Amino acid sequence: MRFVARTHVLWLFVFCFFAVTATSAQALTLSKRFTDDPVAPGDTVTLEFTVTNDGDVSSTGITFTDDLEAALAGLAAIDLPKSNICGAGSTLSGAGIITLTGGTLSPHGSATFDVTLQVPFAAPDGTFTNTTSSVSGIEGGGPVSGDPATDDLQITALRFSKSFDGPTAAGGTVTLTFTIENLSPSSGAVSLSFSDDLNAVLPGLVATGLPQSHVCGAGSQLSGTSLITFSGGSVAKDTSCSFSVDLQVPAGVSPGTYPNATSDLFKSGMTVCPPATSDLTVEPQPAFSKSFGPHSITCGGVSTLTFTIDNTASSLAATDIDFTDNLPAGVTVATPANASTTCTGGTLTAVPGTSVITYTGGTVAAGTTCTIEVNVTSSTADTYTNTTGDLTSSSGNSGTATSDLTVEPQPAFSKSFGPHSITCGGVSTLTFTIDNTASSVAATDIDFTDNLPAGVTVATPANASTTCTGGTLTAVPGTSVITYTGGTVAAGTTCTIEVNVTSSTADTYTNTTGDLTSSSGNSGTATDALTVTTPAPIPTLNEWGVVVLSLLIASTGAVIVRRRSRSS
């Protein structure tokens, strides 16, 4: 029985041993990585750790060490100790050798933390492998562990950068400068190379003026157009070299920011620096607009045409501003033109009576707006759509600007006699009609004179009246002049002036007024005709009439006599 019992205990011990061993092999995982290398001697680098509990129960007492000095003499942590980074009570401490103690993780939990390392100034170029110890802890009362973590630290004395000399515009040029620094106090760097795919940044972006030789050490060369390549570079110890290339920006490119990254910097075909990056900024062209003020005028009126060049969205001044505006047929530059501009410099041409406005050579500063103003006029009623030519400048093509000018018609002017025919001494009402229904503006300062034809006068009484607003109507009985001045007819309406006239002389009189003028222009004359006739004379009896009358009387008398005889 004792043998059997001991055998059972032995088998239980073996089972537990293998169970714990199996759990220990799988329970914890440790990983690490240098997040921002390659770095130069004297730089700092970030080392990140991740610890994971793969088990179904909590892990406690988690610990590991990392001998930084074993990877690179002088490599040391500079921001420790840190607490509670892997559960409450955990600590990461040390310098040349860093140690995690007291870590705690829930089932299937993980913790990520980092430490900043100082790379020694005398560190040589190269790849340095850094490996931790195994990670260990306790789960369910038994020990658990995980494999060591490894990553390579890349150190190079070279630094690689690039920059654009500022924003540019569509169709403009920009200078791209590359810089390679060698921080090593003891050795130079040779066989350096990289490439820069400009077309990947912006289709149509190309380098000009290449190839260039000896740009960074004897025998080095920069070549290409849409893909530029650098080869054969060399930089002596503790020095740097910079070289530049001009780039042509395509004319049709949209404004925006375009990131540009090179390939890695290679030394003898091996990566020694990550890509150099910089942003190419393309500024927008100025916005271009125009407007008439007012948008609606009467015939012969004046409107100020304003061109606005808005460069507020750009950090670049727009120079060499140029545009031409051919005014529509029927619209001309007014007299005086009163042409002016708030743009800087340039030549503004606007000759009164002509139909062309030009502005050339001006400048609008970055972040500002400027205007060009010219007075224009038209004597023909219509709606005119005016579109300029393209506005061009150092910032590209801003396109055209469009606006409408409405020239309102003058009031229609007519007159009529009612009735058109009278007898001598009779009266006709002369009605003048001012029709402003076709216009959206009131016609003010109405003025006309009607000199009646000889033989026609204002009747007594004249009964002069008007439905126009205001003004002075003069029509003195017995005179031959009718005048109306200073009146108004509202937009879209009609008004009339009425005066009674007469004549004592038979005739047909054609009556034409003088011009009707108003704030809306000259409406011309009005015409109508009045016919005056003589009354018909009373008829006279001639000899045959007397005979016929006598016979009629005699016949009538005979009839009467016969009727009386019969009755008696």
SEBA-965642 format. One record per residue (C-alpha): x, y, z; residue in one letter. Coordinates in steps of 0.05 Angstrom, whole numbers, plus 5000, padded with zeros to 4 digits. Layout:
+------+------+------+---+
:   px :   py :   pz : r :
+------+------+------+---+
:    X :    Y :    Z : a :
...
+------+------+------+---+
//
This chain:
+------+------+------+---+
:   px :   py :   pz : r :
+------+------+------+---+
: 5000 : 5000 : 5000 : m :
: 5057 : 5048 : 5017 : r :
: 5089 : 5033 : 4950 : f :
: 5024 : 5048 : 4914 : v :
: 5015 : 5113 : 4952 : a :
: 5086 : 5134 : 4939 : r :
: 5076 : 5118 : 4865 : t :
: 5014 : 5162 : 4863 : h :
: 5051 : 5220 : 4896 : v :
: 5108 : 5212 : 4847 : l :
: 5062 : 5214 : 4787 : w :
: 5026 : 5274 : 4816 : l :
: 5093 : 5311 : 4824 : f :
: 5113 : 5295 : 4753 : v :
: 5045 : 5319 : 4726 : f :
: 5050 : 5384 : 4765 : c :
: 5122 : 5395 : 4743 : f :
: 5105 : 5387 : 4669 : f :
: 5042 : 5429 : 4677 : a :
: 5081 : 5486 : 4709 : v :
: 5136 : 5479 : 4657 : t :
: 5085 : 5481 : 4600 : a :
: 5051 : 5541 : 4631 : t :
: 5118 : 5576 : 4641 : s :
: 5137 : 5567 : 4568 : a :
: 5075 : 5601 : 4542 : q :
: 5052 : 5649 : 4596 : a :
: 5092 : 5713 : 4582 : l :
: 5115 : 5747 : 4518 : t :
: 5166 : 5804 : 4514 : l :
: 5181 : 5847 : 4453 : s :
: 5221 : 5910 : 4442 : k :
: 5238 : 5959 : 4386 : r :
: 5278 : 6023 : 4374 : f :
: 5223 : 6069 : 4347 : t :
: 5263 : 6127 : 4316 : d :
: 5330 : 6100 : 4292 : d :
: 5375 : 6107 : 4254 : p :
: 5404 : 6161 : 4298 : v :
: 5469 : 6199 : 4299 : a :
: 5523 : 6195 : 4353 : p :
: 5502 : 6240 : 4411 : g :
: 5428 : 6235 : 4394 : d :
: 5375 : 6204 : 4437 : t :
: 5334 : 6144 : 4416 : v :
: 5269 : 6115 : 4443 : t :
: 5267 : 6041 : 4463 : l :
: 5197 : 6012 : 4470 : e :
: 5178 : 5948 : 4508 : f :
: 5114 : 5908 : 4507 : t :
: 5099 : 5853 : 4559 : v :
: 5039 : 5807 : 4547 : t :
: 5006 : 5757 : 4593 : n :
: 4983 : 5699 : 4549 : d :
: 4955 : 5659 : 4607 : g :
: 4885 : 5652 : 4635 : d :
: 4905 : 5676 : 4704 : v :
: 4939 : 5740 : 4728 : s :
: 5014 : 5746 : 4727 : s :
: 5052 : 5779 : 4784 : t :
: 5124 : 5794 : 4800 : g :
: 5140 : 5804 : 4727 : i :
: 5213 : 5822 : 4716 : t :
: 5268 : 5826 : 4664 : f :
: 5333 : 5863 : 4652 : t :
: 5365 : 5896 : 4591 : d :
: 5441 : 5905 : 4589 : d :
: 5447 : 5966 : 4543 : l :
: 5522 : 5969 : 4554 : e :
: 5529 : 5899 : 4525 : a :
: 5500 : 5925 : 4460 : a :
: 5540 : 5990 : 4457 : l :
: 5589 : 6017 : 4508 : a :
: 5562 : 6082 : 4537 : g :
: 5490 : 6071 : 4516 : l :
: 5447 : 6089 : 4576 : a :
: 5376 : 6106 : 4598 : a :
: 5367 : 6179 : 4618 : i :
: 5294 : 6183 : 4642 : d :
: 5290 : 6129 : 4695 : l :
: 5263 : 6108 : 4744 : p :
: 5190 : 6102 : 4722 : k :
: 5135 : 6074 : 4765 : s :
: 5070 : 6037 : 4753 : n :
: 5086 : 6025 : 4680 : i :
: 5067 : 5950 : 4681 : c :
: 5014 : 5949 : 4734 : g :
: 5010 : 5982 : 4802 : a :
: 5075 : 5978 : 4840 : g :
: 5119 : 5962 : 4780 : s :
: 5184 : 6000 : 4770 : t :
: 5232 : 6008 : 4712 : l :
: 5300 : 6032 : 4736 : s :
: 5374 : 6034 : 4719 : g :
: 5420 : 6067 : 4668 : a :
: 5470 : 6021 : 4633 : g :
: 5429 : 5961 : 4655 : i :
: 5355 : 5973 : 4662 : i :
: 5309 : 5928 : 4703 : t :
: 5234 : 5919 : 4707 : l :
: 5209 : 5894 : 4775 : t :
: 5141 : 5882 : 4806 : g :
: 5102 : 5878 : 4742 : g :
: 5029 : 5855 : 4744 : t :
: 4984 : 5836 : 4685 : l :
: 4912 : 5810 : 4684 : s :
: 4896 : 5749 : 4641 : p :
: 4912 : 5763 : 4569 : h :
: 4931 : 5833 : 4588 : g :
: 4991 : 5873 : 4562 : s :
: 5031 : 5935 : 4579 : a :
: 5073 : 5979 : 4533 : t :
: 5124 : 6029 : 4560 : f :
: 5186 : 6063 : 4534 : d :
: 5252 : 6092 : 4557 : v :
: 5296 : 6146 : 4528 : t :
: 5368 : 6126 : 4514 : l :
: 5428 : 6171 : 4504 : q :
: 5473 : 6149 : 4447 : v :
: 5547 : 6163 : 4463 : p :
: 5579 : 6219 : 4422 : f :
: 5637 : 6173 : 4404 : a :
: 5592 : 6117 : 4379 : a :
: 5615 : 6089 : 4312 : p :
: 5570 : 6078 : 4253 : d :
: 5538 : 6010 : 4252 : g :
: 5482 : 5964 : 4273 : t :
: 5482 : 5943 : 4347 : f :
: 5440 : 5885 : 4370 : t :
: 5406 : 5894 : 4438 : n :
: 5377 : 5833 : 4474 : t :
: 5341 : 5830 : 4540 : t :
: 5341 : 5774 : 4591 : s :
: 5282 : 5726 : 4593 : s :
: 5219 : 5755 : 4624 : v :
: 5193 : 5718 : 4685 : s :
: 5135 : 5722 : 4734 : g :
: 5087 : 5681 : 4777 : i :
: 5019 : 5653 : 4756 : e :
: 4974 : 5610 : 4799 : g :
: 5029 : 5603 : 4851 : g :
: 5080 : 5577 : 4802 : g :
: 5135 : 5610 : 4761 : p :
: 5125 : 5630 : 4688 : v :
: 5172 : 5659 : 4637 : s :
: 5181 : 5683 : 4566 : g :
: 5237 : 5688 : 4515 : d :
: 5285 : 5747 : 4511 : p :
: 5268 : 5805 : 4464 : a :
: 5316 : 5831 : 4411 : t :
: 5322 : 5892 : 4364 : d :
: 5377 : 5926 : 4326 : d :
: 5398 : 5998 : 4339 : l :
: 5425 : 6033 : 4277 : q :
: 5474 : 6090 : 4287 : i :
: 5501 : 6134 : 4233 : t :
: 5539 : 6198 : 4237 : a :
: 5501 : 6224 : 4176 : l :
: 5439 : 6268 : 4176 : r :
: 5398 : 6278 : 4113 : f :
: 5347 : 6334 : 4102 : s :
: 5314 : 6374 : 4047 : k :
: 5274 : 6439 : 4042 : s :
: 5237 : 6483 : 3992 : f :
: 5255 : 6556 : 3991 : d :
: 5183 : 6576 : 4002 : g :
: 5114 : 6571 : 3972 : p :
: 5104 : 6579 : 3898 : t :
: 5047 : 6588 : 3848 : a :
: 5020 : 6545 : 3792 : a :
: 5067 : 6553 : 3733 : g :
: 5122 : 6581 : 3779 : g :
: 5190 : 6556 : 3799 : t :
: 5216 : 6535 : 3867 : v :
: 5285 : 6516 : 3893 : t :
: 5295 : 6449 : 3928 : l :
: 5357 : 6443 : 3972 : t :
: 5386 : 6378 : 3999 : f :
: 5434 : 6376 : 4059 : t :
: 5478 : 6318 : 4082 : i :
: 5514 : 6327 : 4149 : e :
: 5571 : 6283 : 4175 : n :
: 5575 : 6289 : 4250 : l :
: 5633 : 6240 : 4257 : s :
: 5695 : 6273 : 4287 : p :
: 5740 : 6219 : 4258 : s :
: 5717 : 6191 : 4191 : s :
: 5687 : 6216 : 4126 : g :
: 5628 : 6185 : 4089 : a :
: 5634 : 6163 : 4016 : v :
: 5592 : 6129 : 3962 : s :
: 5529 : 6166 : 3983 : l :
: 5467 : 6163 : 3940 : s :
: 5392 : 6175 : 3939 : f :
: 5334 : 6188 : 3891 : s :
: 5274 : 6235 : 3892 : d :
: 5212 : 6219 : 3851 : d :
: 5183 : 6288 : 3836 : l :
: 5127 : 6260 : 3793 : n :
: 5101 : 6221 : 3853 : a :
: 5095 : 6287 : 3890 : v :
: 5060 : 6325 : 3835 : l :
: 5049 : 6300 : 3764 : p :
: 5087 : 6346 : 3717 : g :
: 5135 : 6372 : 3770 : l :
: 5205 : 6371 : 3738 : v :
: 5276 : 6392 : 3753 : a :
: 5311 : 6441 : 3708 : t :
: 5384 : 6455 : 3698 : g :
: 5407 : 6383 : 3708 : l :
: 5455 : 6347 : 3707 : p :
: 5501 : 6380 : 3757 : q :
: 5569 : 6352 : 3775 : s :
: 5612 : 6353 : 3838 : h :
: 5553 : 6378 : 3879 : v :
: 5574 : 6341 : 3942 : c :
: 5645 : 6317 : 3936 : g :
: 5688 : 6305 : 3875 : a :
: 5655 : 6260 : 3825 : g :
: 5585 : 6266 : 3854 : s :
: 5528 : 6281 : 3806 : q :
: 5455 : 6303 : 3809 : l :
: 5414 : 6285 : 3747 : s :
: 5344 : 6272 : 3720 : g :
: 5280 : 6310 : 3708 : t :
: 5217 : 6280 : 3739 : s :
: 5261 : 6229 : 3776 : l :
: 5325 : 6260 : 3802 : i :
: 5382 : 6218 : 3827 : t :
: 5444 : 6233 : 3868 : f :
: 5505 : 6189 : 3866 : s :
: 5579 : 6187 : 3884 : g :
: 5571 : 6234 : 3943 : g :
: 5623 : 6244 : 3997 : s :
: 5625 : 6286 : 4060 : v :
: 5688 : 6296 : 4101 : a :
: 5687 : 6286 : 4177 : k :
: 5651 : 6338 : 4218 : d :
: 5626 : 6376 : 4156 : t :
: 5565 : 6381 : 4113 : s :
: 5546 : 6395 : 4041 : c :
: 5484 : 6427 : 4010 : s :
: 5463 : 6429 : 3938 : f :
: 5401 : 6456 : 3903 : s :
: 5358 : 6445 : 3841 : v :
: 5305 : 6488 : 3810 : d :
: 5237 : 6456 : 3799 : l :
: 5184 : 6478 : 3749 : q :
: 5113 : 6473 : 3776 : v :
: 5060 : 6454 : 3724 : p :
: 5013 : 6511 : 3704 : a :
: 4949 : 6474 : 3717 : g :
: 4963 : 6449 : 3787 : v :
: 4912 : 6461 : 3842 : s :
: 4932 : 6501 : 3903 : p :
: 4951 : 6458 : 3962 : g :
: 5007 : 6425 : 4002 : t :
: 5044 : 6368 : 3970 : y :
: 5089 : 6324 : 4015 : p :
: 5156 : 6305 : 3982 : n :
: 5200 : 6248 : 4008 : a :
: 5265 : 6221 : 3980 : t :
: 5288 : 6150 : 3983 : s :
: 5333 : 6130 : 4040 : d :
: 5403 : 6157 : 4039 : l :
: 5449 : 6100 : 4021 : f :
: 5523 : 6089 : 4036 : k :
: 5554 : 6038 : 3990 : s :
: 5483 : 6011 : 3978 : g :
: 5466 : 6005 : 4052 : m :
: 5414 : 6050 : 4086 : t :
: 5446 : 6100 : 4132 : v :
: 5390 : 6152 : 4138 : c :
: 5315 : 6151 : 4131 : p :
: 5282 : 6192 : 4075 : p :
: 5288 : 6267 : 4076 : a :
: 5220 : 6301 : 4074 : t :
: 5191 : 6370 : 4060 : s :
: 5125 : 6400 : 4037 : d :
: 5116 : 6437 : 3971 : l :
: 5063 : 6491 : 3980 : t :
: 5028 : 6517 : 3918 : v :
: 4991 : 6582 : 3932 : e :
: 4925 : 6599 : 3897 : p :
: 4918 : 6650 : 3842 : q :
: 4882 : 6715 : 3860 : p :
: 4807 : 6712 : 3854 : a :
: 4781 : 6758 : 3799 : f :
: 4712 : 6790 : 3797 : s :
: 4677 : 6851 : 3770 : k :
: 4613 : 6890 : 3784 : s :
: 4574 : 6949 : 3757 : f :
: 4551 : 7001 : 3808 : g :
: 4495 : 7012 : 3800 : p :
: 4476 : 6950 : 3760 : h :
: 4419 : 6988 : 3727 : s :
: 4423 : 7057 : 3695 : i :
: 4380 : 7098 : 3648 : t :
: 4401 : 7114 : 3577 : c :
: 4459 : 7162 : 3580 : g :
: 4470 : 7147 : 3654 : g :
: 4537 : 7127 : 3685 : v :
: 4556 : 7064 : 3722 : s :
: 4623 : 7051 : 3757 : t :
: 4654 : 6986 : 3733 : l :
: 4697 : 6957 : 3789 : t :
: 4748 : 6900 : 3778 : f :
: 4769 : 6865 : 3843 : t :
: 4833 : 6825 : 3849 : i :
: 4831 : 6786 : 3914 : d :
: 4897 : 6757 : 3937 : n :
: 4878 : 6747 : 4010 : t :
: 4885 : 6671 : 4006 : a :
: 4958 : 6674 : 3983 : s :
: 5023 : 6686 : 4020 : s :
: 5055 : 6709 : 3955 : l :
: 5048 : 6776 : 3921 : a :
: 5018 : 6771 : 3852 : a :
: 5059 : 6812 : 3803 : t :
: 5054 : 6827 : 3729 : d :
: 4978 : 6832 : 3733 : i :
: 4948 : 6836 : 3664 : d :
: 4877 : 6836 : 3635 : f :
: 4836 : 6867 : 3579 : t :
: 4761 : 6882 : 3581 : d :
: 4727 : 6891 : 3514 : n :
: 4661 : 6924 : 3532 : l :
: 4598 : 6899 : 3496 : p :
: 4574 : 6937 : 3434 : a :
: 4532 : 6995 : 3459 : g :
: 4573 : 7006 : 3522 : v :
: 4631 : 7055 : 3523 : t :
: 4679 : 7088 : 3572 : v :
: 4644 : 7149 : 3600 : a :
: 4667 : 7221 : 3597 : t :
: 4702 : 7232 : 3644 : p :
: 4726 : 7160 : 3655 : a :
: 4749 : 7174 : 3727 : n :
: 4795 : 7113 : 3719 : a :
: 4833 : 7094 : 3782 : s :
: 4866 : 7034 : 3817 : t :
: 4887 : 7014 : 3887 : t :
: 4935 : 6962 : 3859 : c :
: 5009 : 6978 : 3862 : t :
: 5039 : 7005 : 3798 : g :
: 5017 : 6981 : 3731 : g :
: 4985 : 7019 : 3672 : t :
: 4910 : 7030 : 3668 : l :
: 4882 : 7051 : 3600 : t :
: 4810 : 7073 : 3592 : a :
: 4798 : 7126 : 3538 : v :
: 4729 : 7161 : 3540 : p :
: 4685 : 7140 : 3482 : g :
: 4723 : 7075 : 3469 : t :
: 4702 : 7005 : 3487 : s :
: 4768 : 6976 : 3513 : v :
: 4796 : 6977 : 3584 : i :
: 4866 : 6948 : 3597 : t :
: 4910 : 6941 : 3659 : y :
: 4981 : 6915 : 3656 : t :
: 5042 : 6907 : 3701 : g :
: 5008 : 6917 : 3768 : g :
: 5019 : 6882 : 3835 : t :
: 4973 : 6861 : 3892 : v :
: 5009 : 6845 : 3956 : a :
: 5003 : 6778 : 3993 : a :
: 4940 : 6773 : 4035 : g :
: 4908 : 6836 : 4006 : t :
: 4857 : 6859 : 3954 : t :
: 4861 : 6915 : 3903 : c :
: 4811 : 6945 : 3854 : t :
: 4808 : 6980 : 3786 : i :
: 4750 : 7028 : 3773 : e :
: 4726 : 7059 : 3707 : v :
: 4661 : 7097 : 3692 : n :
: 4621 : 7070 : 3634 : v :
: 4557 : 7091 : 3599 : t :
: 4506 : 7071 : 3545 : s :
: 4452 : 7107 : 3506 : s :
: 4417 : 7043 : 3483 : t :
: 4368 : 7007 : 3527 : a :
: 4387 : 6933 : 3536 : d :
: 4418 : 6884 : 3585 : t :
: 4492 : 6877 : 3571 : y :
: 4533 : 6817 : 3595 : t :
: 4606 : 6838 : 3601 : n :
: 4661 : 6785 : 3607 : t :
: 4734 : 6803 : 3612 : t :
: 4793 : 6767 : 3583 : g :
: 4835 : 6723 : 3630 : d :
: 4871 : 6756 : 3688 : l :
: 4943 : 6732 : 3688 : t :
: 4998 : 6745 : 3738 : s :
: 5060 : 6714 : 3769 : s :
: 5012 : 6670 : 3809 : s :
: 4980 : 6639 : 3747 : g :
: 4916 : 6647 : 3707 : n :
: 4856 : 6671 : 3748 : s :
: 4807 : 6665 : 3690 : g :
: 4753 : 6715 : 3670 : t :
: 4705 : 6760 : 3708 : a :
: 4632 : 6772 : 3688 : t :
: 4577 : 6820 : 3707 : s :
: 4513 : 6849 : 3676 : d :
: 4494 : 6921 : 3663 : l :
: 4421 : 6938 : 3650 : t :
: 4406 : 7003 : 3613 : v :
: 4334 : 7022 : 3625 : e :
: 4292 : 7050 : 3567 : p :
: 4266 : 7121 : 3565 : q :
: 4191 : 7130 : 3575 : p :
: 4149 : 7124 : 3512 : a :
: 4117 : 7191 : 3492 : f :
: 4052 : 7199 : 3453 : s :
: 3994 : 7248 : 3445 : k :
: 3924 : 7246 : 3418 : s :
: 3865 : 7293 : 3405 : f :
: 3797 : 7271 : 3429 : g :
: 3757 : 7278 : 3387 : p :
: 3803 : 7281 : 3328 : h :
: 3752 : 7324 : 3289 : s :
: 3714 : 7386 : 3314 : i :
: 3676 : 7442 : 3280 : t :
: 3701 : 7513 : 3283 : c :
: 3697 : 7537 : 3355 : g :
: 3691 : 7467 : 3382 : g :
: 3735 : 7436 : 3436 : v :
: 3781 : 7375 : 3435 : s :
: 3819 : 7347 : 3493 : t :
: 3893 : 7340 : 3478 : l :
: 3923 : 7282 : 3519 : t :
: 3998 : 7271 : 3528 : f :
: 4016 : 7200 : 3551 : t :
: 4083 : 7184 : 3585 : i :
: 4090 : 7108 : 3588 : d :
: 4144 : 7083 : 3636 : n :
: 4119 : 7011 : 3642 : t :
: 4181 : 6982 : 3608 : a :
: 4229 : 7011 : 3660 : s :
: 4247 : 6990 : 3731 : s :
: 4267 : 7060 : 3750 : v :
: 4225 : 7123 : 3759 : a :
: 4233 : 7178 : 3706 : a :
: 4241 : 7244 : 3742 : t :
: 4250 : 7317 : 3718 : d :
: 4200 : 7306 : 3661 : i :
: 4200 : 7365 : 3614 : d :
: 4168 : 7381 : 3547 : f :
: 4137 : 7440 : 3509 : t :
: 4081 : 7436 : 3458 : d :
: 4076 : 7496 : 3411 : n :
: 4006 : 7488 : 3381 : l :
: 3999 : 7500 : 3307 : p :
: 3977 : 7570 : 3284 : a :
: 3902 : 7571 : 3288 : g :
: 3897 : 7525 : 3349 : v :
: 3896 : 7553 : 3420 : t :
: 3884 : 7531 : 3491 : v :
: 3809 : 7531 : 3503 : a :
: 3771 : 7570 : 3555 : t :
: 3769 : 7538 : 3604 : p :
: 3832 : 7497 : 3593 : a :
: 3814 : 7443 : 3643 : n :
: 3888 : 7427 : 3648 : a :
: 3905 : 7367 : 3691 : s :
: 3957 : 7312 : 3701 : t :
: 3963 : 7243 : 3733 : t :
: 4039 : 7250 : 3736 : c :
: 4071 : 7263 : 3804 : t :
: 4088 : 7335 : 3818 : g :
: 4114 : 7382 : 3764 : g :
: 4085 : 7446 : 3736 : t :
: 4033 : 7446 : 3680 : l :
: 4023 : 7512 : 3643 : t :
: 3966 : 7521 : 3593 : a :
: 3938 : 7592 : 3591 : v :
: 3871 : 7598 : 3554 : p :
: 3877 : 7634 : 3488 : g :
: 3952 : 7620 : 3482 : t :
: 3985 : 7569 : 3437 : s :
: 4038 : 7541 : 3485 : v :
: 4031 : 7482 : 3533 : i :
: 4089 : 7465 : 3580 : t :
: 4101 : 7413 : 3633 : y :
: 4165 : 7412 : 3676 : t :
: 4193 : 7376 : 3737 : g :
: 4145 : 7318 : 3740 : g :
: 4156 : 7244 : 3755 : t :
: 4128 : 7179 : 3729 : v :
: 4140 : 7119 : 3774 : a :
: 4175 : 7056 : 3750 : a :
: 4128 : 7009 : 3712 : g :
: 4071 : 7060 : 3707 : t :
: 4039 : 7110 : 3659 : t :
: 4016 : 7181 : 3670 : c :
: 3979 : 7233 : 3627 : t :
: 3972 : 7308 : 3618 : i :
: 3907 : 7335 : 3590 : e :
: 3890 : 7405 : 3561 : v :
: 3828 : 7428 : 3523 : n :
: 3843 : 7463 : 3457 : v :
: 3801 : 7497 : 3404 : t :
: 3804 : 7529 : 3335 : s :
: 3759 : 7576 : 3296 : s :
: 3791 : 7562 : 3229 : t :
: 3774 : 7501 : 3189 : a :
: 3836 : 7460 : 3172 : d :
: 3874 : 7397 : 3189 : t :
: 3928 : 7413 : 3240 : y :
: 3987 : 7367 : 3251 : t :
: 4014 : 7380 : 3321 : n :
: 4085 : 7356 : 3340 : t :
: 4114 : 7370 : 3410 : t :
: 4185 : 7385 : 3427 : g :
: 4227 : 7329 : 3457 : d :
: 4206 : 7298 : 3523 : l :
: 4267 : 7295 : 3568 : t :
: 4275 : 7264 : 3637 : s :
: 4324 : 7231 : 3682 : s :
: 4317 : 7170 : 3637 : s :
: 4340 : 7207 : 3575 : g :
: 4307 : 7237 : 3513 : n :
: 4242 : 7205 : 3493 : s :
: 4235 : 7246 : 3429 : g :
: 4172 : 7281 : 3403 : t :
: 4098 : 7263 : 3399 : a :
: 4051 : 7277 : 3340 : t :
: 3977 : 7276 : 3325 : d :
: 3929 : 7313 : 3278 : a :
: 3866 : 7354 : 3293 : l :
: 3814 : 7367 : 3239 : t :
: 3771 : 7430 : 3245 : v :
: 3710 : 7435 : 3198 : t :
: 3659 : 7490 : 3180 : t :
: 3585 : 7479 : 3201 : p :
: 3537 : 7459 : 3142 : a :
: 3496 : 7521 : 3115 : p :
: 3419 : 7524 : 3120 : i :
: 3390 : 7505 : 3050 : p :
: 3355 : 7564 : 3007 : t :
: 3292 : 7555 : 2963 : l :
: 3305 : 7565 : 2888 : n :
: 3250 : 7577 : 2836 : e :
: 3234 : 7504 : 2825 : w :
: 3229 : 7497 : 2900 : g :
: 3176 : 7551 : 2902 : v :
: 3136 : 7517 : 2846 : v :
: 3139 : 7450 : 2880 : v :
: 3118 : 7481 : 2946 : l :
: 3060 : 7518 : 2913 : s :
: 3035 : 7455 : 2880 : l :
: 3041 : 7417 : 2946 : l :
: 3000 : 7471 : 2981 : i :
: 2948 : 7473 : 2926 : a :
: 2941 : 7397 : 2926 : s :
: 2933 : 7396 : 3000 : t :
: 2878 : 7450 : 2997 : g :
: 2839 : 7413 : 2944 : a :
: 2838 : 7350 : 2985 : v :
: 2811 : 7388 : 3045 : i :
: 2755 : 7420 : 3003 : v :
: 2732 : 7352 : 2975 : r :
: 2730 : 7321 : 3044 : r :
: 2687 : 7378 : 3071 : r :
: 2638 : 7373 : 3011 : s :
: 2627 : 7300 : 3022 : r :
: 2615 : 7310 : 3095 : s :
: 2561 : 7364 : 3082 : s :
+------+------+------+---+
//
